[in-house]
Amino acid sequence: MRKSTALFLSFAGVLASGLLAANVSSTEYLDIVKYLASPEMRGRGTGSPELEKAAAYIRDQFRGMNLKPLSGDSYFQDFDVTTSARLGKRSSLTYTAGNKAGSLKIQDDFIPLNLSSAGDVAGNVVFVGFGITAPEYNYDDYAGLDVKGKIVVLLRHEPQEFDDKSVFEGKVYTAHTQIFSKATNAKFHGAKAVLMVNDIGAHSGDADDLEKFGAQAGPDNAGIEFVQVKAAVVNKWLAPTGKSLEGIEADIDKTLHPESSELPETLRLSMNIDIAREVKTVHNVGAYLPGETNEYVVIGAHYDHLGLGEQFSMAPSLAGTVHPGADDNASGTAGVIELARWFSHEPRHKRGMLFLTFAGEELGLLGSSFYVNHPILPLKDAVAMINMDMIGRIRDRKVYVGGVGTGTTFAELLKQMGPKHDFQTDVTERAGYGSSDHTSFTTKQVPVLFFFSGLHADYHKPSDTWDKIDAPDAVRLLDLVADVTDHLTDGSPRPQFVRVAETQAPGEVANPHSGKVSGGGYGPDFGSIPDFAELPNGVRFADVRPGSPAAKAGLMAGDILTEFDGKPIQNLYDFTYALRASHPGQEVLVKVLRGNHPIEAKVLLTERK
């Protein structure tokens, strides 16, 4: 989860103990965190046996409180998720060059990347420089080339890197270096496969190492075969042309003119890419405490984390070791359990409470997205959703609450709660979108509050351990959440949903694992909020912002984007690339599926604010 903040709450002194804080032991709270973040739980990766153990533990906690199961007699809501890709044993890459033939050795000479499609590919080869099309820099490696049905070879990064005078960013990689950008650009130009090679000229400060399979963040299937090969292999193929990778890099850096060309027709490659993708059934775990009416408040948190780190670790050198996820998000899960325990002993409220813990958050809010699209209780009866994600490390007596602007009563409610808990509140109006599970409810127009204690140096690292959790302050924060929940469930006027202007670009794909990538360059405003659950083809809109270009064109939440400005859209990465390649003032033709009906719309893109 990448956290965003909205409402700042500053402790003005020692927090006054409310009923919950007086009756819930911080030791009991910490015991839950210890269990979920123990080494034996191996980071609770989605699809892992340890996540199943965590699900069973949460279920047993709810069952022991005599809370109603989420659905029928089950506390589980099952859904399927693609959890990982596994490199098969049949991958091969062979070539013929004139009367010579050769075979590359996997792991030594080449390696498929985990975002690659699986399948057989054969064809002639075109060298396309860095594989970049960047009209904003007046640079296009594909200019004048026809690569349709061919295999392209491209360099890993971008021209003039680390050069202060570069028309690119120079000291900071632009988004054009992202591997998904290179894959999508090749696909949009009609290439059938990509071979990537490390920069080895003036750019290179590292050995010509191949990526470890699974190291790249990206979609399950980029829609094109994509492998990395050693520079020595490509130099051998370039030799008949009198060129080398080192010389080509130097020439491009000097002139900023592409050095792309078709390689001799006598060179032909044949690849078999063997990748198996694992689909597993995981569970949202929930329990219901009925009220006197059908209305209810959702209290939620995600219980998954990164497992052994893999592609999402913020300490890449430690990938393969346990990432315990004590704060992210055993702390929030323990909060849901303790609130459930507290309210299960209280008198019946006017409105009910639905306690939900989600799987798949770290893979893209998958559990909460599945829930809101397959709700067990009608979402029209959901008065609010309270999300707790990373609540265990309060520093300097500060916590953050997002989504305050999404409910008509929230600002006043928190203002009232402040004196009771000795809080001073500084409210800034932000929308309920972000990188945690409340976002899924916002897209369904459910008011949200997002409690969060702040980022820290251990975020997404093996060092996010239970001993760093401040349990007493976490329980005091739960006391505030309990008071807010009390108010929302005691029959007070129901908050009405309010759409609030966004501060982060919807549709922007952030990637903290791609190196020094510039934060800009995401193109014009379109106005959709993506559903991060991957589809066989296309991108579903979880929401469309009112007044945005997409809304003015008649696009709606639930539409599935399949084409943008003549370019087929297979996944969110394709959409991001296509949008970034556009400009404000451009009118683009898009194609969507609405149910089973294809719809075309012209969208006038505007400047992103």
N, C-alpha and C positions, 0 to 999 in steps of 0.2 A: 504494500500500500504506500502511495505517495500522499502525504497528508497536506491538507490546506486548512487555513484557519479563518475564523470569521469573528466571533465575539470574544473579546478578551476580558477575563475575569481576574481581578487582582485581589488576593487575600490581604485584608487590612490588618490582620492580626491572627491570633489563634482561632481556628474555625470553631464556632459553637457546636457542641454535640447535639444532634437531634436524636429522635427515638431510634432510628436505624443504627446510627453510629454508636449509640449507647448499648445496643443489644447485639450487634454483629461483631464478632471477634476478628481483629485484623489477622490473628493467627489462622483462623479458619479460612479467611480469604486467601492468605498466602499459601496455605496448604493446597488449594486448588491450583494456583499458579505453579507451585513446585511440581505437582504431578504432571500438568500439561506440558511444562517446559523441562521435564527431566530428561537426562540423556537417553533413557530407554524409549522415550517417545520420538526420538530421532527427527525432531523438527516438524512433525505432523504435516508432511507434504500431502497435497491432495492426491488421492488414489493410493496412498501407502497403507500398509497394515496398521501403522501407528495412528493414522487418522481414524481408522475404523475403531481402534481402541478408545480414542478420544470421544468419538461419537457415542460409543456404548457407555462411557463414563458419564457424559452429560445426560444421556437418556436415563441412566440409573439415578442420577441426582434428581431429575424431575419426577421420576416414578416414586421416589421416596417421599416426595412432598404431596403425593396424592393429587397432582395436577392432571388435568385431562390430556390425553395424547393429542398430538397435532392433528392426526387424521384417523378416524376409526379407533382401532386399538394400537396404533403405531405412533411412536414419537418421531419417526423418520419420514422425511420426504425424499425419495430417491430421484437422482438424475444422473445422466451419463456425461462424462467429460473426457476429452482426449488429454491424457496426462503427460505423455512423453512420446518421443520418437526413439526407435532402436535401430541401429545400423545392422542390416542383415549380412550374411556371409557371401552373398552372390554378387556384390558390387564389383564391377570391372570397368577398365578403360583401356582400350586398345587403339592403335593407330597404324595407318599405312602412309608412307611418304615415298612416292615413286615405287621402286621395287623393293623397298625396305618395309618391314613390319615390326611393331614393338608392342609391348604390354607393360602398363604401369602397375606398380605394386601399391596396393592400398595401405594407408598409414605412412608409407615411406615417400611415395611419389604423388599421391593424390588422396583426397578425402572428401566425401560428400558432406555438405552442410545440412544440419537438421531441418532447415526450412525448405530443402529440396523436394521436388516431386519425386516419386518413384516411377521407374519405367525404363524402356529401351529407347535410345536416341542414337542416330547416326547422321553424319553430314559433313559438309565442307566447313572451313573455319575462316572467320573474319576477326582480325585484331581490331578492337575498338578503343584503344587507349585506356582512359580511366572509366569508360562506360557512362559518361556524364552528359546530360542535356541540361544546360543551365542558361536559359535566355537572359536571366538577370545579370549574368556575367559575360554575356555575348560569347558563349563557349558551347560547342556541341560536338562530342566525339563521333556522333552518328551522322553528321552532315554529309550528304552526298553518297551515303552507303545504302545498299539494299541487303539487309540481313535476314529477310524473311526466310524461314525454314532452315536457317544455318545456325551453327554453333559459334558463339562469340567468346573471345578471350579478352579479359580486361584486368586492369591494375587495381589494387586494393583501395587506394586513397584518392587524392585529387592533386591537380597541378599546383606548383609553387607553394607547397605546404611549408610552414615555418619561415616563410619569406614575408618580411614586413611590408613589402611593396606589392604583394599579391593582390589581384583583383578579387580573389576569393577572400576568405577571412584571415589567411596567413597563419597566425599563431593559434587559431582555433579551427578545428574541422567544421565544415558546414554539413548540413543534413545530406548533401550529395554523397558523403562517404559512407552513409549507413548502408549496410548490405542489402536490406530490403529495398532501398531506393535503386540500387544497381540492378537487382533482380526485376523489379517492376518496370524500369526503363527498358531493359532488354526485352521483356515480354511485350511491352507496348509497341516496340519496333518490329515485332514479329519473330524474334529469335526463338529457337527451339530449346536451347540449353546455354548455360553460362559456365565458363571456366575462369576462375579468379586466381590471380597470381600476386604475391606480395611485391610491393615496391622494393627494388634492391639497389637503386642508384643513390643519388644524393639524399633522397628521402629516408633511406633505411637506417635505422639505428639498432635494429634487431636482426637476429638470425632469420633465415628463411624457413620459419617453422610453420607447419600446418596447424590449422585450428583443431582443437579437440571437438569431436562430434558432440553436439548438445550445448556448445558454449554460446551459440548465438541466440539472442532473443529474436523472435519472429513468429509469423503465423505457422500453424501446423503444416501448411502446404502453400508455398508461394505461387504455385501454378506453373513452375518451370524447373527443369533439372538444373541443379547448381552444385558445382564441386570446386574445390581449391586444388591447384596443382603447384608443384615446385617450379621455381624460376628457371632452374637448369633445364627442365623439360621444355618449357616454352622457348628458351633461347635456342635449343636444338631445332625447334620447328621454324624459328625465325632465320636461322643461319643462311638458307638459300636466298633470302632477300637481301643479305648483306647488312641486316640490322640486328640490334640487340636491345633488350629491355633497358639496360643502363643508358644507351645512346638515345633511345626514344624518350625516356623520362627527361633527360637533359635538354633535348630539343624542345619538348613541350614547355618545360619550365622557362626556357629562354625566350620563346616566341609566343607562347600561349596559343599556339596553332595546333589543332589535332594532327596526330600522326597515324591515323587509322588507315587500314588497308586490308584487302582480301589477301589471304595467304595462298600459296600456290594450290591450284586445283588438284594437284597430285597428293596433297595432304588431306586425309579423311580420318575422322574419329568415329569410334563406336563405343557407346557407354551403356552399361546396365547399372541402374541405381536401385539398390535393394534397401528400402526403409520400411519398417513396420511401425505403425502408430498404435499405441495402446489406448484403448477406450475402457474406462472403468466406471462402475456405479458408485457414487458417493452420496452423502446424505446431508440435507439440512436437518437439524434436530430442534424440535420445538414442543412447547406445552402451552395449554390454554387455561387461564383462570377466568371463569365466566363472571360477568357482572349482571346487573339487573336488566340491562338492555342488550341489544345486539352490537352496540358500538364498543370499540376496544382501542387500546393503545399498544403498539408494537414496541418491545424492548429487545434490541438485538446487538449482536457482535459476531465477528467471524472467528472461527476456532482453528482454521488451517494456518500454516505458515510455509516456510520454504523448504522443509525437509533438510537435505544436505546442501542447500544453497544453489547448486547448479547454475543456471543462466541468470538468476535474479539476485545473486549475492552482491552486496556492496563491498565485499572483500573477496574479489575473484580468485586471489591466490589461495584462499581457504575453502573454495568450493570443493565439495566432497566430505566436508566435516559437518557435524550437527549444528544447525542454526536453531537454537531452542525456541526463539520467539516468545520470551517471557512477557515483555511489554506488548509485542505485536504478535498475537493478540490474546495470549493467555490472560492478560490483565482485564480486558474487556469481557472475555468469556466468563471469568470468575465473577465479574460484576453482575452479569445476567443471572448467573446461578444464585448469588447471594440476594439479589433483589427478588427473584422468584421465591426463595425461601422465606424472606421477610413478608412479602405480600400474601403468601399462602396461609399465614397465621393471622392475618388481619381480617376484620369484618368485611363482608361482601361490599364491593363498590358499585356505584351506578353503572360504570362502564367496565368491561373486562380488560384483561391484559394478555397479550400473546408474547411469550418469551421465545425468541428465535435465535439460534446460532447457525451460522452459514459456513459451508465448505466452499472452496474455489475462489475466495476473494482475491488471493494473491495472483491468480491466473486471469483476473479480469472481472471481478464481481459476479462470478458465474452462479453462485448459489442464490444470492439475493435477486439476481436477474431472473433466474428460473422461478423463484417463488412468486415474484410479482406478476409473471406471465402465467403462472399456474397456482393462483392463491387458494389456500385451504379455506380461509374465511373471506367473505366479500371485501374487496378493497374499499368499496363505497362506505363501509362501516368503520374503516380505520381513521381514527381521529388524529393520530400523529404517529410518527416512527422516531424512537430515540435510539441512536446508534452510539456505541462505546467502542472506540478503537484506540488503543494505546492510552490508557488512563493510569498507568502505574508508576510514572516517574515525574511527579509534579515538582517543579523547580521554582524557587523564589516565590512560592505561594501563588503561582499562576496556572490557570487552566484556560482552555479555549473551547468555545461552543460555536459550531457552524449551523447554518440554516435558519437563524433567528428571523430573517426576513420572509421565510416561506409560510409562516402562520400569523394570522392577524393578532393573536393574543400573546405571542411569545415574548416580545420585547417587554411588555408591561409585566408579564408573569415573572420573568427573570429579575426585573427591577424590584418586584415585591419580595422575591426570595433572597435578594442580596443582604438586606439588613438582618434577617433571621440567621444567616450563616456568616455574617460579618464580611460580606463581599462588597467590593466596589466594582461596578460593571461599566465597561466601555464598549458600547454596542456599535458595530459597523455592519451595515446591511450587505449581506452576501447571499447568493443563491445556494441551494442545497445540492448542487452538483459538485463532484470531487472524486477522489480516488478511494472511496470506501462505500460500504453497502447502503448508506442512506440515499446515495444517488439513484439507485434502482427505484426507490419509493418516490423520489421527487419526480421521476419521469411519469409516474402514474398519478401525479397531483395529490400526493399525501404530504402534509406538512412534516418537516423533519427537524430534529435537533441532533447535533453531532458533538459529543463530548470527547475531548482529546487533550492530553497533557503536554504535548509538544515533541518535536523531533530531538534526537540525541545522536551522539557519535556511534552508538551501538546498533543503530537502525539497520536491519537486514544483514547483520553480521553474527558470527558465532558468539560474540560477547554480549548479546541480549539475553542475559541470564537472570534467574529468579532472585538472586541475592541483591540485585540492584533495584528491586521493586520497593517502593515506599508504601507498604501496606496500610499504615495508619492514615496517611493522607488519601489513599485511594478509597478507603472506607468512608472517610469524611466526604469525599466527592460523591460517593454513592448515596449519602444522606441527602445531598442536594438533588440528585436525580430522583430519589424517592419522593421528595417533596414536590418536585415538578410533576411526577407521575400521579401523585395524590390529587393534585389540582386538576389534571387532565381527566381523571377518572371519577371525580366526585360529583359530576353533573354540571360543572361550570360550562359557560357557553363554549361551544365547539369552535376551535380555530379554523378559519377559512384559508384555503390554500392561496398563496400569492406567488406569482412568477416574479423573480427578481433578476435584474440584469446580471449577466455573466461577467466574470473577471478573467476566466481562463478560456482559451479558444476551444469550443466544442469541436471534437473531431481530431484535435491535435494528438499525435501519438508520441508521448514522451518515452524516452529510452535511456535510462541511467547507465546502461551497460555498453554504450557504443563509443566511449572515449570522450574526447573534448569536442562535443558537438554543440554548435551554436544554438541558442534558444530561439533565434528568429527564423524567418524564412518559411513560415507555414502558410503563406499565401493569403488570399482574400477570405472574407467571411461568407460562409454558406448557411449556417444556422441550424445544423442538425446535432443532436446528441446521440452518439453511436451506442448500440448494444454490443458489448464486447464478446458475447457468446458467438463463436464462429459458426457460420452456416456452410453448407456445401458450396454455395456460390452467392456472392453479394454481401452487402452490409445492411443490417436492419437498423432503422432509426428508432431508438428508444423514445426520443422526443424531438420535437421541432420547435424552436423558440418563436414565440409570436412576434410578428413584425420583421422577421429575418428574411433574407432572400428566398430560402426554401419555403417558408410559410407563405410568402406572397405568390409563389409559383404554385401553391396548392398542395405541396407535399405534406404528409401527415406522419405522426407517430405510427410505427408498425410497417410503414413502407420499406421495401427491400430494394436498395440501390443496386442495379446491375450494369449500368453504363453511364459514363460521365464524359461528355464532350467527345463522343465517338470511341472512347476507350473502355474495354470491358473491365468491370470491377468485380474481382473475385473475393477480396478481403479488405479489411480496414486499411492495410498498408497500401494497397492499390489506390484507395480513395484518397488517403493522405497525400500520396505522391501526385495524383492527378490534380488535386486542389492546389497544392503548392506550386504546380507548374502553370497555374492560371493567374489572372490579375484582376484587380478591382475594375469594374466597368465592363467586364467581359460577360456576354450572354452565352451560357452553355446549355446544350440540350442534354437532359438526363432522362434515363429510363428507369422506372421502378416497377416492382410487382406489388400490387395492393390486393392481398388475398391471392387469387389465381388470375387476376386481371392485369395485363401489362398497361402501363400508363407512361406517356411522354410529357415532359414539362420543360419549359425554358426558364432558366434561373439566371437573373441578373446579379452577378456577384458584386459585393460592396467591400469597402475597405474595412479591415479588421480593426476594432477599437479596443 
